[in-house]
Amino acid sequence: MKKILIADDHGIVRLGASVIIKETLKKAEIFQAENFDEVLEKIKLEDFDLLLLDINMPGGNNIRVVEEILQIQPSIKILIFSSYDESLYALRYIEAGAVGYLNKTTAMAELSHAILAIQERGKYMSSNVQDLYVQKLTQSKSELTKLNPLARLSNREVDVAKQLIKGLGIIEVSGLLELSPSTVSTYKSRIFEKLNVSNIPELIELFRIHSNN
C-alpha cells in the first residue's frame, strides 16, 4: 500500500492513525480528510490503496457512502474506523463493500494488524466480527432478531434511527441524509413499528441496551 487516505473529523484521531500507519508501512504516503465532501474531492483526483473511514463525520454518516466511494474508485479498499458498535454496524458496512470494520475503542495497535491483514489477504475481520458472521450464517433471521431486535431494521432505517437517538428532528435528519421530510417521517414510523416503541426516549433506551454507541 502506497497511498492511504485517513478520513476523520477529529485531528487527534487522524494524527494517531498516521503514526500507526507510518510505523506499519514505512513508505506509505498519507493524506487526510476531515469531512465526506473532502473525501470525494480527493478520491476524484488521486488513486488510493486504502481509505480509513470514520462513519460519524459531516456528510458521511450513512451506509450508502461506501457505494458512493466505490462508484468513483472501485479498486479502493475501505476500512471502517468507528466508535459505533460492531454488533449493529460491522456486517452492514462489510456487505456494502468495505473490506473491514475496526472499532476505535480497541487498542490502536489493532489498526496495524488490520492494515497488514488487508495488505496480505484483502480483508480484515476482528474476532468479534467473525463471531457475528458465523452467527448470521448459522442462525435464522427470527433467532437473530430475538437476540438483538435492532437487526430488524434495514440499513436506511439504521441511518435514520442513528440520527433520531442523537435528538435530531425530522427536518434536521432530512437535511443530513438528503431525504425529504416525509420520507424521514415514514422511516421513523417503520422504525417505531418494527421495534415496538412509541417515542424517542424508548428508542434511545433500546439502542442503549442493544448497541454500544
PEHUZI-V514912 format. One record per backbone hydrogen bond with DSSP energy under -1.0 kcal/mol. CO is the residue of the C=O (numbers start at 1). NH is the residue of the N-H. E is the energy in kcal/mol with one decimal. If there is no record, write none. Layout:
# PEHUZI-V514912
<<CO;NH;E> <CO;NH;E>>
This chain:
# PEHUZI-V514912
<<2;29;-4.1> <3;49;-2.3> <3;50;-1.5> <4;31;-2.9> <5;52;-2.9> <6;33;-2.4> <7;54;-2.4> <10;14;-2.0> <11;15;-2.4> <12;16;-2.4> <13;17;-2.7> <14;18;-2.2> <15;19;-2.1> <16;20;-1.9> <17;21;-2.6> <18;22;-2.5> <19;23;-1.9> <20;24;-1.7> <21;25;-3.6> <25;28;-1.8> <29;4;-2.6> <31;6;-2.8> <33;8;-2.2> <35;39;-1.5> <36;40;-2.3> <37;41;-2.2> <38;42;-2.2> <39;43;-2.5> <40;44;-1.3> <42;46;-2.6> <49;77;-1.4> <50;5;-2.6> <51;79;-2.8> <52;7;-3.2> <53;81;-2.8> <57;60;-2.4> <58;36;-2.7> <62;65;-1.6> <63;66;-1.4> <64;68;-2.1> <65;69;-2.4> <66;70;-2.3> <67;71;-1.7> <68;72;-1.0> <69;73;-2.7> <73;76;-1.6> <77;51;-3.0> <78;99;-2.4> <79;53;-2.4> <80;102;-3.4> <82;104;-2.6> <85;89;-2.0> <86;90;-1.8> <89;93;-2.1> <90;94;-2.3> <91;95;-2.6> <92;96;-1.1> <93;98;-2.3> <94;97;-1.0> <99;124;-2.7> <100;80;-2.4> <102;82;-1.9> <103;106;-1.8> <107;110;-2.0> <108;111;-1.4> <109;113;-1.4> <110;114;-2.6> <111;115;-2.4> <112;116;-2.2> <113;117;-2.3> <114;118;-2.2> <115;119;-2.3> <116;120;-2.4> <117;121;-3.4> <118;122;-1.2> <126;130;-2.4> <127;131;-2.1> <128;132;-2.0> <129;133;-2.4> <130;134;-2.4> <131;135;-2.5> <132;136;-2.3> <133;137;-1.9> <134;138;-2.1> <135;139;-1.6> <140;144;-2.3> <141;145;-2.4> <142;146;-1.4> <143;147;-1.6> <144;148;-2.5> <148;151;-2.2> <149;152;-1.9> <150;153;-1.5> <154;158;-2.2> <155;159;-2.1> <156;160;-2.1> <157;161;-2.9> <158;162;-2.6> <160;164;-2.3> <161;165;-2.4> <163;168;-1.6> <164;167;-1.7> <169;173;-2.7> <170;174;-2.4> <171;175;-2.2> <172;176;-2.2> <173;177;-2.6> <174;179;-2.0> <180;184;-2.2> <181;185;-2.5> <182;186;-2.0> <183;187;-2.5> <184;188;-2.7> <185;189;-2.1> <186;190;-2.3> <187;191;-2.7> <188;192;-2.5> <189;193;-2.3> <190;194;-3.0> <191;195;-2.3> <192;197;-2.1> <199;203;-1.7> <200;204;-3.1> <201;205;-2.1> <202;206;-2.1> <203;207;-2.3> <204;208;-2.2> <205;209;-2.1> <206;210;-2.3> <207;211;-1.7>>
